[in-house]
């Protein structure tokens, strides 16, 4: 990495499929090339935004974004992309190191079609200018020869090489990935396939640890009528036994979840194999889960956080009616701040602006400091400015200050002056400095 001796802030994106070692590759590169640098690992979009706005990403720092798609697809993910774009304008040396799967990278960087709603515009604008570094799916050439040379001294590695079904795809074979796909796609037990398909759909909807009650409750909708009618009394146990079958002596489609503390496994809780999460979930993309799936969510979602997370994922892939119901349940359970915003968003899309504003107020009061700003982004000019002033009058100045900051940052001086005039007419002052005439970003420096 020549970055170590430079003065720039760089974004590096390592792209690779499940089990290809992209995270390990990133770790080894940082360990070898940047051993004395600081490391910041924000686990949420809000944490990343806070780190950037607090100037916590100093020189000689690696900002580590492992499986970055999970961060960018959070409700505040696109705002995090805006923060990263600001960070990339600052001097370094700083490295923003992101890993993600090819399918996620493609999803986040592909521009929306004319009639589609683009929910990640800033994430796409962040990633597209930076060519991704692909971690190869297969060992080839000298790399493969090196593995064979090491296998002469390692009996375990030699045994793996002797049984490789797909020449060169060593890491996937070690994880029994292709065999797991076959175990699901060409299942010999229809009840096992139903349970696995329910787990795959749950994974793409944000449920990382499905329960037994959920899987068995959702399974009937994935079966044909005669399979349901002819099901033996112990079909559920057969299904779980099939899902837990060991493939190539190393991997299972479903796995137990270890206890948070101590030894043993969580009772009646399961985890889908990473390989299936990466390779099977895309095959289900765009397919609506059956009604039994949504009914079974009641057995799975035990907290308002879980209800909100599933609702957000349902919204992301177009199941809006189910998402709105899940948000409402999360609000009923605990007044969940993000779920309140989710309901506000749906009311805004339905044209019920008054109810959308009321829910945004409740979301702000519950701790979501971005609710007004998000609602503003959904409204065209000058409705967004009118809402910002209304929010300021209601005691939430963050919305107005953020709007003026964004107008200044994008050199929208006409808009900034109009907001200033509108606020003054309403008897409110505009937070921040309003210049008498435009100046360049370099002259005014960082506005973060």
MARMIKE-624956 format. One record per residue (C-alpha): residue number from 0; chain; x, y, z. Coordinates in pm, 1 decimal. Layout:
SITE  pos  unit         X         Y         Z
SITE  NUM     A         X         Y         Z
...
//
This chain:
SITE  pos  unit         X         Y         Z
SITE    0     A       0.0       0.0       0.0
SITE    1     A     173.7     320.4    -122.7
SITE    2     A     -93.5     504.3      75.3
SITE    3     A     117.9     467.8     388.5
SITE    4     A     358.3     736.3     266.3
SITE    5     A      99.4     957.3      98.5
SITE    6     A    -116.0    1246.4     209.4
SITE    7     A    -454.0    1144.1      72.0
SITE    8     A    -762.5     977.0     213.1
SITE    9     A    -835.0     665.9       7.7
SITE   10     A   -1124.2     421.4     -19.9
SITE   11     A   -1035.5      56.6     -86.0
SITE   12     A   -1316.9    -188.6    -158.4
SITE   13     A   -1236.2    -560.6    -145.1
SITE   14     A   -1503.9    -758.8    -322.1
SITE   15     A   -1541.0   -1133.9    -292.1
SITE   16     A   -1793.8   -1409.0    -244.2
SITE   17     A   -1859.8   -1606.9      70.2
SITE   18     A   -1563.0   -1807.9     197.5
SITE   19     A   -1314.6   -1650.0     -46.5
SITE   20     A   -1117.5   -1488.5     236.0
SITE   21     A   -1177.6   -1120.2     161.1
SITE   22     A   -1181.1   -1023.3     529.7
SITE   23     A    -865.2   -1223.0     595.1
SITE   24     A    -700.7   -1064.6     290.8
SITE   25     A    -783.6    -716.9     420.7
SITE   26     A    -653.9    -805.3     767.4
SITE   27     A    -324.0    -940.6     637.7
SITE   28     A    -273.3    -636.8     411.6
SITE   29     A    -326.7    -393.7     700.1
SITE   30     A    -109.9    -600.5     935.1
SITE   31     A     178.6    -611.2     687.3
SITE   32     A     161.0    -263.4     532.2
SITE   33     A      11.4     -44.0     806.6
SITE   34     A     114.5    -212.2    1134.3
SITE   35     A     140.8     109.0    1340.6
SITE   36     A    -182.0     274.5    1225.4
SITE   37     A    -489.3     326.9    1440.6
SITE   38     A    -801.3     123.4    1367.9
SITE   39     A   -1163.2     242.5    1396.5
SITE   40     A   -1440.0     -14.7    1347.4
SITE   41     A   -1786.2     149.2    1351.4
SITE   42     A   -2054.5    -117.1    1376.4
SITE   43     A   -2349.6     104.6    1278.9
SITE   44     A   -2415.1     382.7    1031.6
SITE   45     A   -2484.4     627.8    1315.4
SITE   46     A   -2150.3     537.3    1479.3
SITE   47     A   -1969.1     605.9    1151.2
SITE   48     A   -2142.2     943.1    1111.1
SITE   49     A   -2051.2    1037.9    1468.4
SITE   50     A   -1685.3     939.1    1415.4
SITE   51     A   -1656.1    1153.9    1102.7
SITE   52     A   -1841.1    1455.2    1245.3
SITE   53     A   -1629.4    1440.3    1563.3
SITE   54     A   -1307.6    1434.9    1354.3
SITE   55     A   -1215.7    1104.0    1520.5
SITE   56     A   -1064.3     968.3    1198.6
SITE   57     A    -719.4    1122.9    1234.3
SITE   58     A    -409.3    1076.0    1019.6
SITE   59     A    -271.6     722.5     994.8
SITE   60     A    -607.0     564.1    1071.7
SITE   61     A    -777.2     267.9     905.8
SITE   62     A   -1156.7     298.3     904.8
SITE   63     A   -1258.1     -68.3     891.5
SITE   64     A   -1595.8    -145.8     728.7
SITE   65     A   -1621.8    -525.4     716.7
SITE   66     A   -1928.6    -651.1     526.4
SITE   67     A   -2000.0    -287.0     453.0
SITE   68     A   -2330.0    -362.7     280.0
SITE   69     A   -2491.5    -425.9     619.7
SITE   70     A   -2393.0     -74.6     730.4
SITE   71     A   -2498.7     104.9     409.7
SITE   72     A   -2837.6     -69.0     407.0
SITE   73     A   -2927.8      52.8     756.4
SITE   74     A   -3178.9     341.3     777.0
SITE   75     A   -2895.1     592.8     824.1
SITE   76     A   -2669.5     413.7     573.9
SITE   77     A   -2704.5     669.0     296.1
SITE   78     A   -2626.6     947.8     543.4
SITE   79     A   -2313.9     749.6     638.0
SITE   80     A   -2214.4     750.8     270.7
SITE   81     A   -2245.6    1132.1     271.0
SITE   82     A   -2017.9    1145.2     575.4
SITE   83     A   -1761.4     922.9     401.5
SITE   84     A   -1767.4    1142.9      92.8
SITE   85     A   -1681.9    1440.3     316.7
SITE   86     A   -1406.0    1237.5     481.2
SITE   87     A   -1251.9    1154.2     142.0
SITE   88     A   -1211.4    1527.5      75.5
SITE   89     A    -989.2    1568.0     380.5
SITE   90     A    -610.6    1523.7     377.7
SITE   91     A    -462.0    1197.2     501.1
SITE   92     A    -304.6     957.5     507.6
SITE   93     A    -627.1     773.7     594.9
SITE   94     A    -757.9     444.1     455.8
SITE   95     A   -1126.8     354.5     444.0
SITE   96     A   -1120.8     -22.8     393.9
SITE   97     A   -1451.0    -186.3     300.4
SITE   98     A   -1527.7    -549.1     219.8
SITE   99     A   -1847.8    -669.5      58.8
SITE  100     A   -1989.5    -940.8    -162.2
SITE  101     A   -2013.0    -890.0    -541.0
SITE  102     A   -2394.1    -905.9    -530.4
SITE  103     A   -2412.7    -638.0    -259.3
SITE  104     A   -2163.4    -415.5    -443.8
SITE  105     A   -2364.2    -450.5    -763.6
SITE  106     A   -2690.1    -375.5    -580.7
SITE  107     A   -2552.0     -60.0    -418.1
SITE  108     A   -2374.0      79.5    -726.2
SITE  109     A   -2632.3       9.3    -998.7
SITE  110     A   -2827.4     328.9   -1074.0
SITE  111     A   -3203.4     302.1   -1031.9
SITE  112     A   -3415.6     266.3   -1343.6
SITE  113     A   -3629.4     561.9   -1448.3
SITE  114     A   -3944.0     440.4   -1269.1
SITE  115     A   -3767.2     297.8    -962.7
SITE  116     A   -3709.6     464.2    -625.6
SITE  117     A   -3338.5     501.8    -553.8
SITE  118     A   -3296.1     443.8    -180.8
SITE  119     A   -2912.8     449.1    -186.0
SITE  120     A   -2817.4     744.1    -411.3
SITE  121     A   -2526.4     866.1    -199.9
SITE  122     A   -2390.9     515.3    -140.2
SITE  123     A   -2377.5     456.6    -514.4
SITE  124     A   -2211.0     795.3    -567.9
SITE  125     A   -1954.7     705.5    -300.7
SITE  126     A   -1863.0     361.2    -436.1
SITE  127     A   -1876.4     404.6    -814.1
SITE  128     A   -1561.0     620.8    -857.7
SITE  129     A   -1344.8     368.1    -668.9
SITE  130     A   -1267.8      45.6    -861.3
SITE  131     A   -1326.3    -261.6    -645.6
SITE  132     A   -1040.8    -502.8    -581.3
SITE  133     A   -1166.2    -853.5    -650.4
SITE  134     A   -1058.2   -1143.1    -428.8
SITE  135     A   -1046.1   -1437.9    -672.2
SITE  136     A   -1297.1   -1718.4    -637.0
SITE  137     A   -1034.1   -1973.6    -736.7
SITE  138     A    -666.8   -2047.9    -683.7
SITE  139     A    -496.0   -2050.5   -1023.3
SITE  140     A    -146.2   -2049.9   -1170.0
SITE  141     A     137.7   -2000.0    -926.8
SITE  142     A    -101.7   -1953.7    -634.6
SITE  143     A    -245.9   -2300.7    -690.9
SITE  144     A     100.7   -2448.6    -737.9
SITE  145     A     204.4   -2298.1    -403.4
SITE  146     A     -91.7   -2468.3    -234.3
SITE  147     A       8.8   -2803.7    -383.2
SITE  148     A     367.4   -2756.1    -263.9
SITE  149     A     243.3   -2688.7      89.3
SITE  150     A      12.7   -2989.4      69.2
SITE  151     A     319.3   -3214.5      38.0
SITE  152     A     400.1   -3126.9     399.2
SITE  153     A      41.3   -3100.0     528.4
SITE  154     A    -158.3   -3423.1     523.2
SITE  155     A    -484.5   -3247.0     608.0
SITE  156     A    -450.1   -3000.7     319.8
SITE  157     A    -350.0   -3284.9      89.7
SITE  158     A    -667.2   -3473.8     183.4
SITE  159     A    -875.1   -3169.6      92.4
SITE  160     A    -699.0   -3132.3    -243.2
SITE  161     A    -762.0   -3497.1    -320.5
SITE  162     A   -1137.1   -3446.2    -271.1
SITE  163     A   -1178.4   -3105.7    -441.2
SITE  164     A   -1481.2   -3121.0    -667.3
SITE  165     A   -1418.4   -2784.3    -832.7
SITE  166     A   -1050.4   -2744.6    -916.2
SITE  167     A    -906.8   -2431.0    -761.4
SITE  168     A   -1211.3   -2338.0    -549.0
SITE  169     A   -1033.3   -2448.9    -234.0
SITE  170     A   -1187.4   -2218.7      23.5
SITE  171     A   -1540.9   -2292.6     -93.8
SITE  172     A   -1471.2   -2664.8     -95.9
SITE  173     A   -1325.6   -2642.8     252.3
SITE  174     A   -1656.2   -2487.9     357.3
SITE  175     A   -1855.4   -2749.4     162.8
SITE  176     A   -2039.1   -2463.9      -2.9
SITE  177     A   -2140.1   -2622.6    -333.6
SITE  178     A   -2257.9   -2933.4    -151.9
SITE  179     A   -2473.6   -2722.1      79.4
SITE  180     A   -2638.6   -2561.8    -223.7
SITE  181     A   -2713.0   -2905.5    -365.5
SITE  182     A   -2845.0   -3017.0     -26.3
SITE  183     A   -3102.1   -2735.9     -44.7
SITE  184     A   -3186.3   -2722.3    -416.2
SITE  185     A   -3216.7   -3098.8    -463.7
SITE  186     A   -3333.1   -3194.0    -116.3
SITE  187     A   -3434.8   -3555.2     -57.4
SITE  188     A   -3664.6   -3441.1     225.5
SITE  189     A   -3934.4   -3188.7     122.1
SITE  190     A   -3985.0   -3081.2     483.3
SITE  191     A   -3614.0   -3017.0     525.1
SITE  192     A   -3615.6   -2808.7     207.5
SITE  193     A   -3914.6   -2609.9     333.8
SITE  194     A   -3737.9   -2532.0     661.6
SITE  195     A   -3416.8   -2432.2     481.3
SITE  196     A   -3605.8   -2211.4     234.4
SITE  197     A   -3780.3   -2039.4     524.4
SITE  198     A   -3439.1   -1983.2     687.2
SITE  199     A   -3299.3   -1840.4     360.7
SITE  200     A   -3593.0   -1601.1     324.7
SITE  201     A   -3552.5   -1505.9     689.8
SITE  202     A   -3184.3   -1430.3     629.0
SITE  203     A   -3254.1   -1190.5     342.8
SITE  204     A   -3513.0   -1020.3     563.2
SITE  205     A   -3269.5    -957.6     847.0
SITE  206     A   -3337.6   -1258.5    1074.0
SITE  207     A   -2993.8   -1401.4    1144.3
SITE  208     A   -3098.6   -1649.6    1413.1
SITE  209     A   -3434.9   -1810.8    1333.1
SITE  210     A   -3606.6   -2007.1    1607.5
SITE  211     A   -3751.0   -2355.0    1579.9
SITE  212     A   -4103.8   -2217.0    1629.0
SITE  213     A   -4053.9   -1975.0    1340.9
SITE  214     A   -3907.1   -2230.5    1099.5
SITE  215     A   -4175.3   -2490.9    1165.8
SITE  216     A   -4448.8   -2227.7    1158.4
SITE  217     A   -4331.8   -2089.0     823.4
SITE  218     A   -4258.3   -2425.8     657.2
SITE  219     A   -4616.0   -2526.3     551.4
SITE  220     A   -4634.5   -2237.5     304.0
SITE  221     A   -4331.6   -2376.8     118.8
SITE  222     A   -4489.5   -2720.6      70.1
SITE  223     A   -4733.7   -2849.8    -188.3
SITE  224     A   -5083.5   -2943.5     -77.7
SITE  225     A   -5022.3   -3319.0     -94.2
SITE  226     A   -4696.1   -3282.4     101.2
SITE  227     A   -4882.8   -3103.7     377.3
SITE  228     A   -5164.8   -3360.5     375.4
SITE  229     A   -4928.9   -3658.6     381.3
SITE  230     A   -4684.8   -3519.8     636.9
SITE  231     A   -4587.1   -3773.0     907.4
SITE  232     A   -4634.5   -3676.5    1270.5
SITE  233     A   -4260.4   -3625.2    1316.7
SITE  234     A   -4216.0   -3412.5    1002.2
SITE  235     A   -4071.1   -3124.8    1202.3
SITE  236     A   -3795.8   -3332.7    1357.7
SITE  237     A   -3719.5   -3491.0    1020.5
SITE  238     A   -3690.5   -3144.9     868.5
SITE  239     A   -3445.8   -3025.7    1135.1
SITE  240     A   -3244.4   -3347.9    1115.4
SITE  241     A   -3208.4   -3299.0     740.3
SITE  242     A   -3105.6   -2933.7     780.1
SITE  243     A   -2840.5   -3036.8    1034.2
SITE  244     A   -2688.2   -3316.5     823.7
SITE  245     A   -2309.6   -3284.9     805.4
SITE  246     A   -2183.9   -3231.0     450.2
SITE  247     A   -1830.6   -3333.9     352.3
SITE  248     A   -1775.1   -3389.1     723.9
SITE  249     A   -1725.6   -3015.3     782.8
SITE  250     A   -2040.6   -2805.4     728.2
SITE  251     A   -2416.1   -2798.7     791.5
SITE  252     A   -2690.9   -2594.9     628.4
SITE  253     A   -2819.3   -2500.0     974.8
SITE  254     A   -2592.3   -2466.4    1275.3
SITE  255     A   -2642.1   -2429.4    1649.8
SITE  256     A   -2586.0   -2086.7    1804.5
SITE  257     A   -2341.0   -2081.2    2099.0
SITE  258     A   -2449.4   -1933.6    2429.9
SITE  259     A   -2342.4   -1573.7    2489.0
SITE  260     A   -2153.4   -1692.2    2797.1
SITE  261     A   -2023.8   -2031.7    2892.1
SITE  262     A   -2048.3   -2356.2    2698.7
SITE  263     A   -2336.0   -2505.2    2504.6
SITE  264     A   -2589.8   -2385.5    2249.2
SITE  265     A   -2893.9   -2161.2    2264.1
SITE  266     A   -3199.4   -2388.3    2280.3
SITE  267     A   -3419.3   -2387.0    1968.8
SITE  268     A   -3213.4   -2117.1    1793.4
SITE  269     A   -3034.5   -2176.8    1461.5
SITE  270     A   -2795.6   -2001.3    1222.6
SITE  271     A   -2795.0   -2038.7     843.9
SITE  272     A   -2460.0   -2131.5     687.2
SITE  273     A   -2276.3   -1827.0     548.8
SITE  274     A   -2243.6   -1986.6     206.3
SITE  275     A   -2619.9   -2030.1     175.3
SITE  276     A   -2675.7   -1675.1     296.9
SITE  277     A   -2453.4   -1547.7      15.8
SITE  278     A   -2542.5   -1783.6    -270.6
SITE  279     A   -2894.8   -1909.2    -197.3
SITE  280     A   -3057.2   -1581.9     -87.8
SITE  281     A   -3005.9   -1414.5    -431.7
SITE  282     A   -3197.6   -1700.5    -593.6
SITE  283     A   -3495.7   -1609.7    -373.7
SITE  284     A   -3465.8   -1235.5    -442.3
SITE  285     A   -3794.3   -1092.4    -564.9
SITE  286     A   -3996.9   -1395.1    -455.6
SITE  287     A   -4265.7   -1320.3    -198.7
SITE  288     A   -4256.5   -1538.7     112.3
SITE  289     A   -4586.6   -1721.3     169.2
SITE  290     A   -4846.4   -1601.0     422.6
SITE  291     A   -4725.0   -1862.7     672.4
SITE  292     A   -4389.1   -1683.7     679.2
SITE  293     A   -4539.9   -1355.2     796.0
SITE  294     A   -4763.8   -1530.8    1048.9
SITE  295     A   -4461.6   -1713.0    1190.9
SITE  296     A   -4275.9   -1383.9    1240.6
SITE  297     A   -4484.2   -1351.7    1557.9
SITE  298     A   -4290.8   -1647.3    1700.0
SITE  299     A   -3955.1   -1507.0    1586.6
SITE  300     A   -3971.2   -1136.0    1668.5
SITE  301     A   -3963.7   -1104.8    2045.5
SITE  302     A   -3841.7    -745.1    2077.0
SITE  303     A   -3927.7    -413.3    1917.1
SITE  304     A   -3573.0    -394.7    1772.6
SITE  305     A   -3624.9    -723.2    1592.2
SITE  306     A   -3968.0    -618.9    1465.7
SITE  307     A   -3820.6    -295.9    1332.3
SITE  308     A   -3524.7    -470.2    1165.8
SITE  309     A   -3745.7    -723.6     987.7
SITE  310     A   -3984.4    -445.5     887.5
SITE  311     A   -3700.2    -240.3     742.0
SITE  312     A   -3574.6    -534.0     534.4
SITE  313     A   -3930.4    -610.3     418.6
SITE  314     A   -3961.5    -246.1     310.8
SITE  315     A   -3627.4    -258.1     130.9
SITE  316     A   -3736.4    -542.9     -96.9
SITE  317     A   -4086.1    -409.3    -159.8
SITE  318     A   -4312.6    -580.3      96.9
SITE  319     A   -4455.1    -248.9     211.0
SITE  320     A   -4782.7    -369.8     365.5
SITE  321     A   -4600.3    -623.5     582.8
SITE  322     A   -4334.6    -367.7     672.5
SITE  323     A   -4591.4    -113.4     786.6
SITE  324     A   -4758.9    -375.2    1006.4
SITE  325     A   -4426.0    -472.7    1163.5
SITE  326     A   -4338.2    -106.7    1227.8
SITE  327     A   -4676.3     -56.9    1395.6
SITE  328     A   -4614.8    -358.0    1619.6
SITE  329     A   -4270.5    -227.8    1715.5
SITE  330     A   -4419.9     110.5    1804.9
SITE  331     A   -4694.7     -57.2    2005.5
SITE  332     A   -4436.1    -266.4    2191.8
SITE  333     A   -4206.5      17.0    2298.9
SITE  334     A   -4250.4     336.0    2093.9
SITE  335     A   -3944.2     236.8    1886.0
SITE  336     A   -3786.8     552.9    1739.2
SITE  337     A   -3687.3     407.4    1400.4
SITE  338     A   -4020.0     225.5    1364.9
SITE  339     A   -4196.9     557.3    1425.1
SITE  340     A   -3992.7     703.2    1142.6
SITE  341     A   -4086.4     404.5     923.3
SITE  342     A   -4453.8     476.3     982.0
SITE  343     A   -4395.3     847.9     914.4
SITE  344     A   -4233.7     758.7     581.9
SITE  345     A   -4531.6     547.1     474.7
SITE  346     A   -4777.3     821.3     577.0
SITE  347     A   -4576.0    1072.7     374.0
SITE  348     A   -4580.3     845.5      68.3
SITE  349     A   -4957.1     806.6     111.2
SITE  350     A   -5000.2    1185.6     109.9
SITE  351     A   -5096.9    1211.3     476.6
SITE  352     A   -4845.6    1488.5     550.2
SITE  353     A   -4999.4    1592.5     882.5
SITE  354     A   -4976.8    1240.8    1027.6
SITE  355     A   -4624.4    1203.7     885.2
SITE  356     A   -4516.5    1517.9    1071.3
SITE  357     A   -4679.9    1396.9    1394.2
SITE  358     A   -4496.9    1064.4    1373.8
SITE  359     A   -4169.7    1243.6    1293.5
SITE  360     A   -4214.7    1450.8    1611.0
SITE  361     A   -4270.8    1130.9    1810.4
SITE  362     A   -3964.8     972.9    1648.7
SITE  363     A   -3748.0    1270.9    1745.4
SITE  364     A   -3879.8    1259.8    2101.8
SITE  365     A   -3800.8     886.6    2117.7
SITE  366     A   -3438.7     954.7    2027.5
SITE  367     A   -3418.6     955.5    1646.4
SITE  368     A   -3243.7    1285.8    1580.5
SITE  369     A   -3263.1    1236.1    1203.2
SITE  370     A   -3642.5    1204.4    1166.8
SITE  371     A   -3714.5    1560.8    1052.9
SITE  372     A   -3415.4    1563.6     819.6
SITE  373     A   -3530.2    1240.8     652.9
SITE  374     A   -3882.8    1376.9     612.8
SITE  375     A   -3739.2    1694.5     463.2
SITE  376     A   -3552.1    1490.5     201.0
SITE  377     A   -3881.2    1339.8      85.2
SITE  378     A   -4030.6    1682.1      13.0
SITE  379     A   -3949.7    1907.8    -284.8
SITE  380     A   -3835.0    2266.1    -249.4
SITE  381     A   -3965.4    2476.5     -76.7
SITE  382     A   -4169.9    2228.1     127.4
SITE  383     A   -3849.5    2090.6     283.5
SITE  384     A   -3748.9    2438.6     400.5
SITE  385     A   -4097.9    2504.4     539.3
SITE  386     A   -4079.4    2178.6     736.0
SITE  387     A   -3733.2    2268.0     868.7
SITE  388     A   -3863.8    2601.8     999.3
SITE  389     A   -4170.8    2431.2    1146.3
SITE  390     A   -3939.3    2183.1    1321.9
SITE  391     A   -3731.8    2470.5    1457.3
SITE  392     A   -4044.1    2638.5    1592.9
SITE  393     A   -4140.3    2308.1    1757.7
SITE  394     A   -3808.5    2297.7    1940.3
SITE  395     A   -3601.7    2081.0    1704.6
SITE  396     A   -3335.1    2313.5    1555.1
SITE  397     A   -3128.7    2022.6    1422.4
SITE  398     A   -3341.4    1998.8    1106.2
SITE  399     A   -3295.0    2366.7    1016.1
SITE  400     A   -2923.4    2374.6    1092.1
SITE  401     A   -2867.5    2057.8     890.0
SITE  402     A   -3057.7    2198.7     590.5
SITE  403     A   -2854.5    2520.1     591.8
SITE  404     A   -2532.1    2321.2     625.9
SITE  405     A   -2619.9    2100.5     327.3
SITE  406     A   -2712.9    2402.8     114.9
SITE  407     A   -2383.5    2571.2     199.9
SITE  408     A   -2182.6    2252.2     142.5
SITE  409     A   -2333.8    2208.3    -205.7
SITE  410     A   -2280.5    2577.9    -290.9
SITE  411     A   -2656.3    2636.1    -320.6
SITE  412     A   -2631.9    3001.5    -221.9
SITE  413     A   -2968.6    3101.9    -368.6
SITE  414     A   -3140.5    2833.1    -162.2
SITE  415     A   -2944.6    2930.3     148.9
SITE  416     A   -3049.2    3295.4     121.1
SITE  417     A   -3413.9    3196.4      65.5
SITE  418     A   -3409.6    2976.6     376.8
SITE  419     A   -3253.9    3262.8     570.8
SITE  420     A   -3529.1    3498.4     450.8
SITE  421     A   -3807.6    3246.9     524.6
SITE  422     A   -3671.3    3181.5     872.7
SITE  423     A   -3636.6    3552.4     945.8
SITE  424     A   -3996.0    3609.3     834.5
SITE  425     A   -4106.1    3334.8    1076.4
SITE  426     A   -3911.3    3502.0    1354.7
SITE  427     A   -3633.3    3243.5    1366.4
SITE  428     A   -3259.9    3286.4    1312.3
SITE  429     A   -3067.1    3050.8    1085.0
SITE  430     A   -2801.7    2858.6    1282.3
SITE  431     A   -2453.3    2891.7    1139.5
SITE  432     A   -2283.5    3153.9     927.4
SITE  433     A   -2460.9    3294.5     620.7
SITE  434     A   -2201.8    3468.8     398.6
SITE  435     A   -2277.8    3789.9     212.3
SITE  436     A   -2133.5    3643.7    -106.9
SITE  437     A   -2026.2    3293.1    -214.0
SITE  438     A   -1679.8    3167.7    -134.1
SITE  439     A   -1512.0    2845.0    -242.9
SITE  440     A   -1499.2    2531.3     -26.7
SITE  441     A   -1118.5    2565.2      -7.8
SITE  442     A   -1150.6    2922.9     123.1
SITE  443     A   -1407.5    2842.2     389.2
SITE  444     A   -1244.0    2511.8     492.2
SITE  445     A   -1421.2    2223.4     658.8
SITE  446     A   -1780.5    2290.6     766.0
SITE  447     A   -1818.2    1961.8     950.5
//
